[in-house]
Amino acid sequence: MSHHRSGSIQRTTKETNIQLNIQLDGQGETELSTGVPFLEHMLDLFAKHGLFDLKVVAQGDNEIDDHHTVEDIAICLGQAIREALGDKKGIRRYGDAWVPMDDALGQVILDLSNRPHLEFSAEFPREKVGNFDTELVHEFFWKLALEARMNLHVILHYGRNTHHMIEVLFKALGRALDTAIQIDPRVKSVPSSKGVL
């Protein structure tokens, strides 16, 4: 069983140029250069709480807005996670996490099911955090679920501070994914009655 499950994705479009590498069995180390400081903060939290090593270098059309960069990073991250998981042999498959931060409580439940689905139950009181459009949070989780082919349920139970509310979701994502990718020695093949994930 390999203890260095990694995925690397390079994606170039007219709007963005992205190189992304993730080591699932890492230590939470990040190197992030995206032109979107708030997203970098969130990706750093995601990696630290999931103990993933994550490198992202992105150049995008941020002079328009951050939409394309955020969306394309989520696409690359999802593809890299899928690549890193390979045949998913022996993984726990399901993960969930609750994370509180001051006023905010977030929860993420996921299944590495090979069937993409997002349920997103979160509303933010502000449309922006600094220069970051809070509607991009949904965009990020949706594209991640699609490309990682995971069933992803994101629930913000409550909160007042928009920054905290988004932060708990990214921390919970890291922790839930960390649980789901763990190797369970009792699982001899893939944890599915279908025999394939």
FENUR-V7445 format. One record per residue. RES is the residue in three letters. SS is DSSP state (helix for helix, strand for strand, loop for the rest). Layout:
RES;SS
RES;SS
This chain:
MET;loop
SER;loop
HIS;loop
HIS;loop
ARG;loop
SER;strand
GLY;strand
SER;strand
ILE;strand
GLN;strand
ARG;strand
THR;strand
THR;loop
LYS;loop
GLU;loop
THR;strand
ASN;strand
ILE;strand
GLN;strand
LEU;strand
ASN;strand
ILE;strand
GLN;strand
LEU;loop
ASP;loop
GLY;loop
GLN;loop
GLY;loop
GLU;loop
THR;strand
GLU;strand
LEU;strand
SER;strand
THR;loop
GLY;loop
VAL;loop
PRO;helix
PHE;helix
LEU;helix
GLU;helix
HIS;helix
MET;helix
LEU;helix
ASP;helix
LEU;helix
PHE;helix
ALA;helix
LYS;helix
HIS;helix
GLY;helix
LEU;loop
PHE;loop
ASP;strand
LEU;strand
LYS;strand
VAL;strand
VAL;strand
ALA;strand
GLN;strand
GLY;strand
ASP;loop
ASN;loop
GLU;loop
ILE;loop
ASP;loop
ASP;loop
HIS;helix
HIS;helix
THR;helix
VAL;helix
GLU;helix
ASP;helix
ILE;helix
ALA;helix
ILE;helix
CYS;helix
LEU;helix
GLY;helix
GLN;helix
ALA;helix
ILE;helix
ARG;helix
GLU;helix
ALA;helix
LEU;helix
GLY;loop
ASP;loop
LYS;loop
LYS;loop
GLY;loop
ILE;strand
ARG;loop
ARG;loop
TYR;strand
GLY;strand
ASP;strand
ALA;strand
TRP;strand
VAL;strand
PRO;strand
MET;strand
ASP;loop
ASP;loop
ALA;strand
LEU;strand
GLY;strand
GLN;strand
VAL;strand
ILE;strand
LEU;strand
ASP;strand
LEU;loop
SER;loop
ASN;loop
ARG;loop
PRO;loop
HIS;strand
LEU;strand
GLU;strand
PHE;strand
SER;strand
ALA;loop
GLU;loop
PHE;loop
PRO;loop
ARG;loop
GLU;loop
LYS;strand
VAL;strand
GLY;loop
ASN;loop
PHE;strand
ASP;strand
THR;loop
GLU;helix
LEU;helix
VAL;helix
HIS;helix
GLU;helix
PHE;helix
PHE;helix
TRP;helix
LYS;helix
LEU;helix
ALA;helix
LEU;helix
GLU;helix
ALA;helix
ARG;loop
MET;loop
ASN;strand
LEU;strand
HIS;strand
VAL;strand
ILE;strand
LEU;strand
HIS;strand
TYR;strand
GLY;loop
ARG;loop
ASN;loop
THR;helix
HIS;helix
HIS;helix
MET;helix
ILE;helix
GLU;helix
VAL;helix
LEU;helix
PHE;helix
LYS;helix
ALA;helix
LEU;helix
GLY;helix
ARG;helix
ALA;helix
LEU;helix
ASP;helix
THR;helix
ALA;helix
ILE;helix
GLN;loop
ILE;strand
ASP;loop
PRO;loop
ARG;loop
VAL;loop
LYS;loop
SER;loop
VAL;loop
PRO;loop
SER;loop
SER;loop
LYS;loop
GLY;loop
VAL;loop
LEU;loop
